[in-house]
Every structure is written in structure tokens, then in C-alpha cells.
């Protein structure tokens, strides 16, 4: 199943810390299913998928607002087990069957919730209903497994009439053997032959403890000795036939258990497609619950996907946006992040940001880049408002790229990265360039920075550039489609 259609290529997710953001989001998932689904999340180029993802998270957030809950903890990853169930003659273990039945049971529970959502919800479950429609009716399937597996993972006596009968016979046989041995022990105790009047089990056979020096007085088969060597465990001749019968019954029990497991596995195999579908829907639902909880904790909004029409370019609007990883780190220190607002509308496609060191230029670029990746992954973003285009690539040159391994200076590494970006970016890309023209001679760096900025302006992509060069500020003031901004 493809979860992210048409994923974005040629972007800078590592540089913009998208992996760290996914780790943060995965912390809101309780099961291996949800965590796996978060790991699979990628930015997409499909507008409808992006809109649906934001709608799903919004609808789940509304469900949680009115007190709606659903338990994902304990949901196991069972895809390999379901594949095994399709193999003729395969038998799953009881714990494996229990895990698969748990998936079907939780899916059936969610199916009922969707049929009757809380009346207090302010919006319809359009996207959630569409997603949940793939969960089939597991009523008959669950009925076939009900009360057949105990909490400890063993088969209940009610798993089959034959199993119930054999286990009754086993208990009856055990009682008869114990009664025979107790009578035998009382006789031996009078002569001081036994170590104590306890009945033990060795290799599924009932035995009695006998003092090692008295073992010749007890006719039977020795089944080992105690760790001290002072006691041997003897199966008296009188109970050998009874023990043989017990072993036979135990073999019958194991044969019936295996038969029942084969039948259960066959039933799972017959319903494998429906169960696999339920697995993926539950994984997707847990992703949406994780996004909803993340959105609540970081005061996020769903992104409005900006449209492009003939002659009109899509707009980018961020009001009071915050970098979620920076916000998390500052929260731990009881500090608040300073939000940023940014707009590029109409023919204005390039933003030049100036300001002092530590003023927030780099954070502004990283915030925009990460939020754009989040938006196209269907993750709500920390902001009061977010209108975002669908970029075909989000390309960044941020930070120190000095590479000893490749014998590159900081400046050379930046030039190579910008060269790649210039060859990759299209009119539908987002380009983020931090401290453009730095790490070299100021005069040469300024001239190069202006030339690079002009190249991306001519490309028509949306670009945000931070700089300390005055010439780039002058370029911004005198070039159509360029907006100057500053941080303090």
C-alpha cells in the first residue's frame, strides 16, 4: 500500500531537521503500527492527498476536543504473521493468533465509533468516514475466536469439544495417579524409606522422592536425583501403566491443540486481506491521532493549500509561525519562542532578510523550510495561519558545509550546494539561502550574492535569502518581485 503518493524528491529534509520533527511526532504514537506509519511519512506533491491529511488531523482533533478517545497501545505489528497464515499447513502460535484477533477487535471497535460519533462534534467526519470505510465487518470472525485463548496465551478448554474432553481425562488420570502414589507413600513412610511425602513430576511422569540409600527397597524406574544427591526420584512399578496412559493423553492434547491452531490459522488466512486492510487503517488512524495531539500541544493549524490559477501565482502566508523543535527546547527551559510572520503574494517571489547576528535570520529560514515540509506531509504547523503553495522541491543552503573528507572549504562547499540548487530548482520550488555571499572576500561575496539572487528571481521560484551585505539590500529595493525584510 502506498501511503505517500508522488513523494517530493531533491529536497533538504535532513538540513531542515525533518527527521527530528518525525521523531517528535512519533513520540505521540503508542504502538509499533503508529510509529511505523510516522516513519513512512514523506512530503508529497499531491494536493488532494495533502488536503485530506490535514482534514483527517482536524477531524480527529475535533473528536478529541469533545472527549473522544481510542486506545492504540498494545497494537502489534502483525503483517508477517498474516503472510504466514496464508501458507497451507502453517500453524501460528496462540500468542500470535491473539495479536491478530486484537487487531480485528480494535478495528471493529473503531468501526462502531465511526457509525455513531459523539453528538457534540461541530463538524462532519467526511475524511475519517472515507478512511474507515475500508474496515470490514469482523463480527463472525471474532465470534469464531471468542473465549478460546486465555490471557496467558494458552488455549481455553472451550477451544474445541475434543480439547475439553481430553483435558478432563488428563485431570482424572492425574488424580488417580496421585491417589495411588499417596497410598504407596504411606506404606513406605512407615519404614522411613521416603525422603518426604511429596509427589513430584519428572518428564511428565509422576514420581516420589526416595532417600538414596533406600532406593533398592522401591521397585521402579529412577528419573534423576536432587541437586544434593541425597534423594532420587522413583516411578514405582505400580504406577508405570497409569503414567503411560497420562503421557498418551498429553500427546492427544497436543495433537488437538495443533489441530485447533491449524484451523484458527486457516481462518486468519481466509480473512487476511480484510485484516491487512484493518492494520493499515489503524496505523493511519494512529498517525492522525498523533498529529492531532501534536497540534494541540503546539497550537498548530491545518495548512490551507494555496491554489495557482492562470496568471496568478500561489501565495505564501505564515502568521506567528514557530519552529516546533526550537519551541520544544525552549519550553524545557520555561522560555517562549519568538514567532515570525512572512508573506509572499502575487508577483513578489523573493524575500531578502537582513539584520544583526543572533537576530533570527537563520531561524526564520529553518522555520519556513520545516513548516513547508510539514505542510506537504499533512502535519499541522505551529502558527496562527498558514497558506502554503505545493512546492516541487524545498532546497536549502544553511549552516557550515566545510568538508575535510572532500577537501572543501566552507565557501567551496556552499558554492557546490548552491550550484546543485540552481540546477534543480524550478519555478515551483522553494529555495532558502542563509548568509548568502559569506565565508569569502566581502566585496566578491557581495557581487556573487547579488548574481545568485538574480538567478533565482529569473527562475521564478519562491526564494528567501538572508544576508548581511548592503548590496543585496540595495538589489532587493531596486528589483521587481523582491521584498526586503529585517529581524531585530
ZARO-542270 format. One record per residue (C-alpha): residue number from 1; residue in one letter; x, y, z. Coordinates in steps of 0.2 Angstrom, whole numbers, plus 5000, padded with zeros to 4 digits. Each point is the difference from the previous one (the first is absolute). Example, Ala and Ser with C-alpha at 12.3 -4.5 7.8 and 13.67 -1.06 7.14 Angstrom:
2
+-----+----+------+------+------+
|   i | aa |    x |    y |    z |
+-----+----+------+------+------+
|   1 |  a | 5062 | 4978 | 5039 |
|   2 |  s | 5006 | 5017 | 4997 |
+-----+----+------+------+------+
//
This chain:
488
+-----+----+------+------+------+
|   i | aa |    x |    y |    z |
+-----+----+------+------+------+
|   1 |  x | 5000 | 5000 | 5000 |
|   2 |  x | 5007 | 5017 | 4995 |
|   3 |  x | 4997 | 5012 | 5014 |
|   4 |  x | 5009 | 5016 | 4993 |
|   5 |  x | 4995 | 5002 | 4981 |
|   6 |  x | 5013 | 5008 | 4989 |
|   7 |  x | 5013 | 5005 | 5014 |
|   8 |  x | 5010 | 5015 | 4999 |
|   9 |  x | 5018 | 4997 | 4993 |
|  10 |  x | 5016 | 5011 | 5000 |
|  11 |  x | 4996 | 5009 | 5016 |
|  12 |  x | 5010 | 5004 | 5016 |
|  13 |  x | 4990 | 4991 | 5014 |
|  14 |  x | 5016 | 4995 | 5010 |
|  15 |  x | 5006 | 5018 | 5000 |
|  16 |  x | 4983 | 5007 | 5005 |
|  17 |  x | 4999 | 4987 | 5014 |
|  18 |  x | 4985 | 4991 | 4993 |
|  19 |  x | 5006 | 4983 | 5007 |
|  20 |  x | 5001 | 5008 | 5018 |
|  21 |  x | 4982 | 5007 | 4997 |
|  22 |  x | 4994 | 4982 | 4996 |
|  23 |  x | 5008 | 4993 | 5016 |
|  24 |  x | 4991 | 5013 | 5009 |
|  25 |  x | 4984 | 4995 | 4992 |
|  26 |  x | 5003 | 4982 | 5003 |
|  27 |  x | 5001 | 5003 | 5018 |
|  28 |  x | 4981 | 5003 | 4999 |
|  29 |  x | 4997 | 4982 | 4993 |
|  30 |  x | 4998 | 4986 | 5013 |
|  31 |  x | 5001 | 4985 | 4989 |
|  32 |  x | 5013 | 4992 | 4987 |
|  33 |  x | 4986 | 5003 | 4987 |
|  34 |  x | 4999 | 5019 | 5003 |
|  35 |  x | 5019 | 5002 | 5002 |
|  36 |  x | 5003 | 4991 | 4983 |
|  37 |  x | 4987 | 5011 | 4992 |
|  38 |  x | 5009 | 5016 | 5006 |
|  39 |  x | 5016 | 4993 | 4994 |
|  40 |  x | 4993 | 4997 | 4982 |
|  41 |  x | 4993 | 5018 | 4999 |
|  42 |  x | 5008 | 5011 | 4986 |
|  43 |  x | 4995 | 5016 | 4992 |
|  44 |  x | 4989 | 4998 | 4985 |
|  45 |  x | 4997 | 5009 | 4984 |
|  46 |  x | 4981 | 4995 | 5000 |
|  47 |  x | 4989 | 5014 | 5005 |
|  48 |  x | 4985 | 4989 | 5003 |
|  49 |  x | 5010 | 4988 | 5011 |
|  50 |  x | 5007 | 5015 | 5010 |
|  51 |  x | 4983 | 5008 | 5002 |
|  52 |  x | 4993 | 4983 | 5006 |
|  53 |  x | 5014 | 4998 | 5013 |
|  54 |  x | 4997 | 5017 | 5007 |
|  55 |  x | 4981 | 4997 | 5001 |
|  56 |  x | 5002 | 4983 | 5008 |
|  57 |  x | 5011 | 5008 | 5014 |
|  58 |  x | 4987 | 5014 | 5002 |
|  59 |  x | 4986 | 4987 | 5002 |
|  60 |  x | 5009 | 4990 | 5012 |
|  61 |  x | 5005 | 5015 | 5010 |
|  62 |  x | 4981 | 5005 | 5001 |
|  63 |  x | 4996 | 4982 | 5006 |
|  64 |  x | 5013 | 5002 | 5014 |
|  65 |  x | 4993 | 5017 | 5004 |
|  66 |  x | 4983 | 4993 | 5005 |
|  67 |  x | 5008 | 4986 | 5010 |
|  68 |  x | 5002 | 4987 | 4987 |
|  69 |  x | 5014 | 4987 | 5003 |
|  70 |  x | 5007 | 4984 | 4992 |
|  71 |  x | 5013 | 4988 | 5007 |
|  72 |  x | 5014 | 4996 | 4989 |
|  73 |  x | 5012 | 4994 | 5013 |
|  74 |  x | 5004 | 4982 | 4998 |
|  75 |  x | 4996 | 4998 | 4982 |
|  76 |  x | 5013 | 4989 | 4992 |
|  77 |  x | 5008 | 4999 | 4983 |
|  78 |  x | 4993 | 4985 | 4993 |
|  79 |  x | 5002 | 5001 | 4981 |
|  80 |  x | 5013 | 4986 | 4999 |
|  81 |  x | 4989 | 4989 | 5011 |
|  82 |  x | 4985 | 5003 | 4988 |
|  83 |  x | 5012 | 4995 | 4985 |
|  84 |  x | 5004 | 4984 | 5009 |
|  85 |  x | 4982 | 4996 | 5003 |
|  86 |  x | 4998 | 4999 | 4981 |
|  87 |  x | 5012 | 4985 | 4999 |
|  88 |  x | 4991 | 4984 | 4999 |
|  89 |  x | 5003 | 4989 | 5015 |
|  90 |  x | 5007 | 5014 | 5010 |
|  91 |  x | 4996 | 5002 | 5019 |
|  92 |  x | 5002 | 5016 | 5009 |
|  93 |  x | 5003 | 5000 | 5019 |
|  94 |  x | 4986 | 5005 | 5012 |
|  95 |  x | 5008 | 5016 | 5004 |
|  96 |  x | 5002 | 5005 | 4982 |
|  97 |  x | 4982 | 4995 | 4997 |
|  98 |  x | 4995 | 5011 | 5015 |
|  99 |  x | 5009 | 5015 | 4992 |
| 100 |  x | 4991 | 4998 | 4984 |
| 101 |  x | 4983 | 4999 | 5008 |
| 102 |  x | 5005 | 5015 | 5011 |
| 103 |  x | 5002 | 5010 | 4983 |
| 104 |  x | 4983 | 4994 | 4994 |
| 105 |  x | 4992 | 5004 | 5016 |
| 106 |  x | 5007 | 5018 | 5001 |
| 107 |  x | 4995 | 5002 | 4982 |
| 108 |  x | 4982 | 4995 | 5003 |
| 109 |  x | 5000 | 5011 | 5015 |
| 110 |  x | 5005 | 5015 | 4990 |
| 111 |  x | 4987 | 4995 | 4986 |
| 112 |  x | 4987 | 5002 | 5013 |
| 113 |  x | 5006 | 5017 | 5006 |
| 114 |  x | 5000 | 5007 | 4982 |
| 115 |  x | 4982 | 4994 | 4998 |
| 116 |  x | 4995 | 5010 | 5016 |
| 117 |  x | 5012 | 5014 | 5003 |
| 118 |  x | 4997 | 5012 | 5015 |
| 119 |  x | 4985 | 5011 | 4997 |
| 120 |  x | 5010 | 5015 | 5007 |
| 121 |  x | 5012 | 5001 | 4985 |
| 122 |  x | 4998 | 5016 | 4990 |
| 123 |  x | 5006 | 4992 | 4983 |
| 124 |  x | 4996 | 4985 | 4990 |
| 125 |  x | 5012 | 4986 | 4999 |
| 126 |  x | 5002 | 5001 | 4981 |
| 127 |  x | 5018 | 4994 | 4998 |
| 128 |  x | 5000 | 4988 | 5015 |
| 129 |  x | 4984 | 4991 | 4994 |
| 130 |  x | 5009 | 4998 | 4983 |
| 131 |  x | 5015 | 4993 | 5008 |
| 132 |  x | 4991 | 4989 | 5012 |
| 133 |  x | 4989 | 4993 | 4986 |
| 134 |  x | 5013 | 4987 | 4996 |
| 135 |  x | 4997 | 4991 | 5017 |
| 136 |  x | 4990 | 4985 | 4996 |
| 137 |  x | 4987 | 4992 | 5012 |
| 138 |  x | 5010 | 4988 | 5012 |
| 139 |  x | 4985 | 4994 | 5010 |
| 140 |  x | 5000 | 4982 | 4994 |
| 141 |  x | 5019 | 4999 | 5000 |
| 142 |  x | 5001 | 5006 | 5018 |
| 143 |  x | 4986 | 4989 | 5005 |
| 144 |  x | 5011 | 4985 | 4994 |
| 145 |  x | 5014 | 5005 | 5012 |
| 146 |  x | 4990 | 5006 | 5015 |
| 147 |  x | 5005 | 4992 | 5016 |
| 148 |  x | 5012 | 4988 | 4992 |
| 149 |  x | 5017 | 5008 | 5005 |
| 150 |  x | 5004 | 5004 | 5019 |
| 151 |  x | 5009 | 5016 | 5005 |
| 152 |  x | 5016 | 4989 | 5003 |
| 153 |  x | 5000 | 4995 | 4982 |
| 154 |  x | 4994 | 4982 | 5002 |
| 155 |  x | 4985 | 4992 | 4992 |
| 156 |  x | 4984 | 5000 | 5011 |
| 157 |  x | 4991 | 4984 | 5002 |
| 158 |  x | 4986 | 5007 | 4990 |
| 159 |  x | 5011 | 5001 | 4984 |
| 160 |  x | 4992 | 4983 | 4995 |
| 161 |  x | 4989 | 4986 | 5007 |
| 162 |  x | 5014 | 4988 | 4997 |
| 163 |  x | 5013 | 5011 | 5010 |
| 164 |  x | 4988 | 5001 | 5014 |
| 165 |  x | 4997 | 4982 | 5001 |
| 166 |  x | 5019 | 4995 | 4999 |
| 167 |  x | 5004 | 5013 | 5014 |
| 168 |  x | 4986 | 4993 | 5011 |
| 169 |  x | 5008 | 4982 | 4997 |
| 170 |  x | 5017 | 5007 | 5004 |
| 171 |  x | 4994 | 5008 | 5017 |
| 172 |  x | 4991 | 4983 | 5004 |
| 173 |  x | 5016 | 4990 | 4996 |
| 174 |  x | 5011 | 5012 | 5011 |
| 175 |  x | 4988 | 4998 | 5015 |
| 176 |  x | 5001 | 4981 | 4998 |
| 177 |  x | 5019 | 5000 | 4999 |
| 178 |  x | 5001 | 5011 | 5015 |
| 179 |  x | 4988 | 4990 | 5010 |
| 180 |  x | 5010 | 4984 | 4996 |
| 181 |  x | 5017 | 5008 | 5005 |
| 182 |  x | 4993 | 5008 | 5016 |
| 183 |  x | 4995 | 4982 | 5005 |
| 184 |  x | 5017 | 4993 | 4995 |
| 185 |  x | 5009 | 5015 | 5010 |
| 186 |  x | 4991 | 4996 | 5016 |
| 187 |  x | 5006 | 4982 | 5000 |
| 188 |  x | 5018 | 5005 | 4996 |
| 189 |  x | 4999 | 5014 | 5013 |
| 190 |  x | 4997 | 4988 | 5014 |
| 191 |  x | 5017 | 4992 | 4996 |
| 192 |  x | 5009 | 5017 | 4998 |
| 193 |  x | 5004 | 4996 | 4981 |
| 194 |  x | 4994 | 5016 | 4993 |
| 195 |  x | 5008 | 5017 | 5002 |
| 196 |  x | 4983 | 5009 | 5002 |
| 197 |  x | 4982 | 4997 | 4995 |
| 198 |  x | 5001 | 5011 | 4985 |
| 199 |  x | 4995 | 4995 | 4982 |
| 200 |  x | 5010 | 5007 | 4986 |
| 201 |  x | 5000 | 5001 | 4982 |
| 202 |  x | 5015 | 4995 | 4989 |
| 203 |  x | 4998 | 5000 | 4981 |
| 204 |  x | 4981 | 5000 | 5001 |
| 205 |  x | 5000 | 4985 | 5011 |
| 206 |  x | 4995 | 5000 | 5018 |
| 207 |  x | 5014 | 4994 | 5012 |
| 208 |  x | 5004 | 4999 | 5019 |
| 209 |  x | 5016 | 5006 | 5009 |
| 210 |  x | 5010 | 4986 | 5008 |
| 211 |  x | 5015 | 5001 | 5011 |
| 212 |  x | 5015 | 4994 | 4989 |
| 213 |  x | 5005 | 4987 | 5012 |
| 214 |  x | 4982 | 4992 | 5000 |
| 215 |  x | 4997 | 5000 | 4981 |
| 216 |  x | 5003 | 4981 | 4999 |
| 217 |  x | 4984 | 4998 | 5011 |
| 218 |  x | 4989 | 5009 | 4987 |
| 219 |  x | 4997 | 4990 | 4984 |
| 220 |  x | 4999 | 5012 | 4985 |
| 221 |  x | 5008 | 5011 | 4988 |
| 222 |  x | 5012 | 5014 | 5006 |
| 223 |  x | 4997 | 5017 | 4992 |
| 224 |  x | 5015 | 5010 | 5006 |
| 225 |  x | 5007 | 5006 | 5017 |
| 226 |  x | 4999 | 5016 | 5010 |
| 227 |  x | 5014 | 5013 | 4999 |
| 228 |  x | 5007 | 4994 | 5017 |
| 229 |  x | 5000 | 4982 | 4994 |
| 230 |  x | 4991 | 4995 | 5016 |
| 231 |  x | 4984 | 4996 | 4991 |
| 232 |  x | 4995 | 4990 | 4984 |
| 233 |  x | 4983 | 5002 | 4992 |
| 234 |  x | 4992 | 4983 | 4997 |
| 235 |  x | 4985 | 4995 | 4989 |
| 236 |  x | 4993 | 4984 | 5009 |
| 237 |  x | 4996 | 4985 | 4989 |
| 238 |  x | 4982 | 5002 | 5007 |
| 239 |  x | 4997 | 5016 | 4991 |
| 240 |  x | 5010 | 4998 | 4984 |
| 241 |  x | 4985 | 4995 | 4989 |
| 242 |  x | 4990 | 5014 | 5008 |
| 243 |  x | 5014 | 5012 | 4995 |
| 244 |  x | 5001 | 4993 | 4983 |
| 245 |  x | 4981 | 5003 | 4998 |
| 246 |  x | 5003 | 5018 | 5006 |
| 247 |  x | 5014 | 5003 | 4987 |
| 248 |  x | 4988 | 4993 | 4986 |
| 249 |  x | 4987 | 5012 | 5005 |
| 250 |  x | 5012 | 5015 | 5001 |
| 251 |  x | 5005 | 4995 | 4982 |
| 252 |  x | 4982 | 5000 | 4995 |
| 253 |  x | 4998 | 5017 | 5008 |
| 254 |  x | 5015 | 5007 | 4990 |
| 255 |  x | 4993 | 4993 | 4984 |
| 256 |  x | 4983 | 5008 | 5003 |
| 257 |  x | 5009 | 5017 | 5004 |
| 258 |  x | 5009 | 4999 | 4984 |
| 259 |  x | 4984 | 4996 | 4990 |
| 260 |  x | 4991 | 5014 | 5008 |
| 261 |  x | 5015 | 5012 | 4996 |
| 262 |  x | 5000 | 4994 | 4982 |
| 263 |  x | 4981 | 5004 | 4999 |
| 264 |  x | 5002 | 5017 | 5008 |
| 265 |  x | 5015 | 5004 | 4988 |
| 266 |  x | 4990 | 4994 | 4985 |
| 267 |  x | 4986 | 5012 | 5005 |
| 268 |  x | 5012 | 5014 | 5002 |
| 269 |  x | 5007 | 4996 | 4983 |
| 270 |  x | 4983 | 5001 | 4992 |
| 271 |  x | 4997 | 5017 | 5008 |
| 272 |  x | 5018 | 5006 | 4997 |
| 273 |  x | 4995 | 5014 | 4987 |
| 274 |  x | 4987 | 5007 | 5012 |
| 275 |  x | 5012 | 4999 | 5015 |
| 276 |  x | 5015 | 5008 | 4990 |
| 277 |  x | 4988 | 5014 | 4995 |
| 278 |  x | 4995 | 5003 | 5018 |
| 279 |  x | 5018 | 5000 | 5005 |
| 280 |  x | 5005 | 5014 | 4988 |
| 281 |  x | 4984 | 5010 | 5005 |
| 282 |  x | 5004 | 4999 | 5018 |
| 283 |  x | 5018 | 5005 | 4997 |
| 284 |  x | 4993 | 5015 | 4990 |
| 285 |  x | 4988 | 5004 | 5013 |
| 286 |  x | 5013 | 5000 | 5014 |
| 287 |  x | 5011 | 5012 | 4989 |
| 288 |  x | 4985 | 5012 | 4999 |
| 289 |  x | 4998 | 4998 | 5019 |
| 290 |  x | 5018 | 5004 | 5002 |
| 291 |  x | 4999 | 5015 | 4989 |
| 292 |  x | 4984 | 5006 | 5009 |
| 293 |  x | 5009 | 4999 | 5017 |
| 294 |  x | 5016 | 5008 | 4993 |
| 295 |  x | 4988 | 5014 | 4993 |
| 296 |  x | 4992 | 5003 | 5017 |
| 297 |  x | 5017 | 5001 | 5010 |
| 298 |  x | 5008 | 5012 | 4987 |
| 299 |  x | 4984 | 5010 | 4996 |
| 300 |  x | 5001 | 4995 | 4982 |
| 301 |  x | 4989 | 5004 | 4985 |
| 302 |  x | 4995 | 4990 | 4985 |
| 303 |  x | 5009 | 5007 | 4984 |
| 304 |  x | 4989 | 5007 | 4987 |
| 305 |  x | 5007 | 4994 | 4983 |
| 306 |  x | 5002 | 5016 | 4989 |
| 307 |  x | 4994 | 4998 | 4983 |
| 308 |  x | 5008 | 5006 | 4984 |
| 309 |  x | 4989 | 5006 | 4986 |
| 310 |  x | 5004 | 5007 | 4982 |
| 311 |  x | 5010 | 5015 | 5003 |
| 312 |  x | 4999 | 4999 | 5019 |
| 313 |  x | 5014 | 4993 | 5010 |
| 314 |  x | 4997 | 4991 | 5017 |
| 315 |  x | 5003 | 5010 | 5015 |
| 316 |  x | 5009 | 4996 | 5016 |
| 317 |  x | 4994 | 5007 | 5016 |
| 318 |  x | 5006 | 4995 | 5017 |
| 319 |  x | 4994 | 5010 | 5016 |
| 320 |  x | 5008 | 4998 | 5016 |
| 321 |  x | 5009 | 4984 | 4995 |
| 322 |  x | 5012 | 4991 | 5012 |
| 323 |  x | 5013 | 4987 | 4997 |
| 324 |  x | 4993 | 4984 | 5010 |
| 325 |  x | 5017 | 4993 | 5005 |
| 326 |  x | 5006 | 5017 | 5006 |
| 327 |  x | 4984 | 5002 | 5009 |
| 328 |  x | 5002 | 4983 | 5008 |
| 329 |  x | 5017 | 5004 | 5006 |
| 330 |  x | 4995 | 5017 | 5007 |
| 331 |  x | 4985 | 4993 | 5009 |
| 332 |  x | 5012 | 4989 | 5010 |
| 333 |  x | 5009 | 5016 | 5006 |
| 334 |  x | 4983 | 5009 | 5003 |
| 335 |  x | 5003 | 5012 | 4986 |
| 336 |  x | 4989 | 5005 | 4985 |
| 337 |  x | 5005 | 5000 | 4982 |
| 338 |  x | 4999 | 5016 | 4990 |
| 339 |  x | 4987 | 4997 | 4986 |
| 340 |  x | 5003 | 5006 | 4982 |
| 341 |  x | 4988 | 5006 | 4987 |
| 342 |  x | 5004 | 4999 | 4981 |
| 343 |  x | 4990 | 5004 | 4984 |
| 344 |  x | 5005 | 4998 | 4982 |
| 345 |  x | 4985 | 5004 | 4989 |
| 346 |  x | 4997 | 5003 | 4981 |
| 347 |  x | 5015 | 5004 | 4991 |
| 348 |  x | 5011 | 5002 | 5016 |
| 349 |  x | 5010 | 4984 | 4999 |
| 350 |  x | 5016 | 5004 | 5009 |
| 351 |  x | 5003 | 5006 | 5018 |
| 352 |  x | 5016 | 5007 | 5006 |
| 353 |  x | 5002 | 5000 | 5019 |
| 354 |  x | 5013 | 5011 | 5008 |
| 355 |  x | 5005 | 5003 | 5018 |
| 356 |  x | 5013 | 4998 | 5014 |
| 357 |  x | 5008 | 4983 | 5005 |
| 358 |  x | 4989 | 4990 | 5012 |
| 359 |  x | 4985 | 5010 | 4993 |
| 360 |  x | 4991 | 4985 | 4994 |
| 361 |  x | 5004 | 5000 | 4981 |
| 362 |  x | 5005 | 4982 | 5000 |
| 363 |  x | 4986 | 4995 | 5011 |
| 364 |  x | 4988 | 5008 | 4988 |
| 365 |  x | 5006 | 4990 | 4986 |
| 366 |  x | 5000 | 4984 | 5009 |
| 367 |  x | 4983 | 5003 | 5007 |
| 368 |  x | 4993 | 5003 | 4982 |
| 369 |  x | 5009 | 4985 | 4993 |
| 370 |  x | 4994 | 4988 | 5013 |
| 371 |  x | 4983 | 5007 | 5000 |
| 372 |  x | 4999 | 4998 | 4982 |
| 373 |  x | 5006 | 4982 | 5001 |
| 374 |  x | 4987 | 4997 | 5014 |
| 375 |  x | 4986 | 5008 | 4990 |
| 376 |  x | 5003 | 4988 | 4985 |
| 377 |  x | 5001 | 4985 | 5012 |
| 378 |  x | 4983 | 5004 | 5006 |
| 379 |  x | 5006 | 5005 | 5018 |
| 380 |  x | 4992 | 5016 | 5008 |
| 381 |  x | 5012 | 5014 | 5002 |
| 382 |  x | 5003 | 5011 | 5015 |
| 383 |  x | 4993 | 5016 | 4995 |
| 384 |  x | 4984 | 5011 | 5001 |
| 385 |  x | 4998 | 4999 | 4981 |
| 386 |  x | 5009 | 4990 | 4986 |
| 387 |  x | 4996 | 5002 | 4981 |
| 388 |  x | 5013 | 4990 | 4991 |
| 389 |  x | 5003 | 4996 | 4982 |
| 390 |  x | 5004 | 4982 | 4995 |
| 391 |  x | 5019 | 5000 | 4996 |
| 392 |  x | 5008 | 4988 | 4988 |
| 393 |  x | 5016 | 5001 | 5011 |
| 394 |  x | 5006 | 5009 | 5015 |
| 395 |  x | 5018 | 5004 | 4999 |
| 396 |  x | 5011 | 5008 | 5013 |
| 397 |  x | 5018 | 5006 | 5002 |
| 398 |  x | 5001 | 5002 | 5019 |
| 399 |  x | 5015 | 4998 | 5012 |
| 400 |  x | 5018 | 4996 | 4999 |
| 401 |  x | 5004 | 4987 | 4986 |
| 402 |  x | 5019 | 4999 | 5002 |
| 403 |  x | 5005 | 4983 | 4995 |
| 404 |  x | 5017 | 4993 | 5004 |
| 405 |  x | 4996 | 4983 | 4992 |
| 406 |  x | 4997 | 5009 | 4983 |
| 407 |  x | 5014 | 5013 | 5003 |
| 408 |  x | 4987 | 5014 | 4999 |
| 409 |  x | 5000 | 5017 | 5009 |
| 410 |  x | 4985 | 5007 | 5007 |
| 411 |  x | 4998 | 5012 | 4985 |
| 412 |  x | 5003 | 4986 | 4987 |
| 413 |  x | 4987 | 4988 | 5009 |
| 414 |  x | 4987 | 5014 | 4999 |
| 415 |  x | 5004 | 5004 | 4982 |
| 416 |  x | 4998 | 4981 | 4995 |
| 417 |  x | 4983 | 4999 | 5010 |
| 418 |  x | 4994 | 5016 | 4992 |
| 419 |  x | 5005 | 4993 | 4983 |
| 420 |  x | 4990 | 4985 | 5003 |
| 421 |  x | 4985 | 5010 | 5006 |
| 422 |  x | 5001 | 5012 | 4984 |
| 423 |  x | 5000 | 4984 | 4989 |
| 424 |  x | 4985 | 4992 | 5009 |
| 425 |  x | 4988 | 5014 | 5004 |
| 426 |  x | 4986 | 5004 | 4989 |
| 427 |  x | 4987 | 5014 | 5001 |
| 428 |  x | 4990 | 4989 | 5012 |
| 429 |  x | 5014 | 4997 | 5012 |
| 430 |  x | 5004 | 5009 | 5017 |
| 431 |  x | 5018 | 5005 | 5002 |
| 432 |  x | 5008 | 5005 | 5017 |
| 433 |  x | 5017 | 5008 | 5000 |
| 434 |  x | 5008 | 5005 | 5017 |
| 435 |  x | 5013 | 5013 | 5001 |
| 436 |  x | 5002 | 5001 | 4981 |
| 437 |  x | 5018 | 5006 | 4995 |
| 438 |  x | 5008 | 4997 | 5016 |
| 439 |  x | 5016 | 4990 | 5004 |
| 440 |  x | 5010 | 5009 | 4987 |
| 441 |  x | 5006 | 5017 | 4995 |
| 442 |  x | 4986 | 5013 | 5005 |
| 443 |  x | 5001 | 5009 | 4983 |
| 444 |  x | 5000 | 4984 | 4989 |
| 445 |  x | 4988 | 4992 | 5012 |
| 446 |  x | 4988 | 5014 | 4998 |
| 447 |  x | 5001 | 5000 | 4981 |
| 448 |  x | 4997 | 4981 | 4999 |
| 449 |  x | 4985 | 5001 | 5012 |
| 450 |  x | 4992 | 5013 | 4989 |
| 451 |  x | 5003 | 4989 | 4985 |
| 452 |  x | 4993 | 4985 | 5008 |
| 453 |  x | 4985 | 5009 | 5007 |
| 454 |  x | 4996 | 5006 | 4982 |
| 455 |  x | 5002 | 4983 | 4993 |
| 456 |  x | 4986 | 4993 | 5011 |
| 457 |  x | 4989 | 5015 | 4997 |
| 458 |  x | 5002 | 4997 | 4982 |
| 459 |  x | 4996 | 4981 | 5003 |
| 460 |  x | 4983 | 5006 | 5008 |
| 461 |  x | 5002 | 4989 | 5015 |
| 462 |  x | 4995 | 5006 | 5017 |
| 463 |  x | 5016 | 5004 | 5009 |
| 464 |  x | 5004 | 5007 | 5017 |
| 465 |  x | 5018 | 5006 | 5003 |
| 466 |  x | 5009 | 5006 | 5015 |
| 467 |  x | 5015 | 5012 | 4999 |
| 468 |  x | 5010 | 5013 | 5008 |
| 469 |  x | 5006 | 5008 | 4984 |
| 470 |  x | 4994 | 5017 | 4996 |
| 471 |  x | 5000 | 4997 | 4982 |
| 472 |  x | 4988 | 4987 | 5001 |
| 473 |  x | 4988 | 5011 | 5010 |
| 474 |  x | 5002 | 5013 | 4986 |
| 475 |  x | 4996 | 4986 | 4987 |
| 476 |  x | 4985 | 4996 | 5010 |
| 477 |  x | 4994 | 5018 | 5000 |
| 478 |  x | 5003 | 5002 | 4981 |
| 479 |  x | 4994 | 4984 | 4993 |
| 480 |  x | 4982 | 4996 | 4996 |
| 481 |  x | 4992 | 4985 | 5009 |
| 482 |  x | 5013 | 5001 | 5014 |
| 483 |  x | 4994 | 5005 | 5018 |
| 484 |  x | 5013 | 5006 | 5013 |
| 485 |  x | 4997 | 4995 | 5018 |
| 486 |  x | 5010 | 5001 | 5016 |
| 487 |  x | 5001 | 4992 | 5017 |
| 488 |  x | 5006 | 5008 | 5016 |
+-----+----+------+------+------+
//
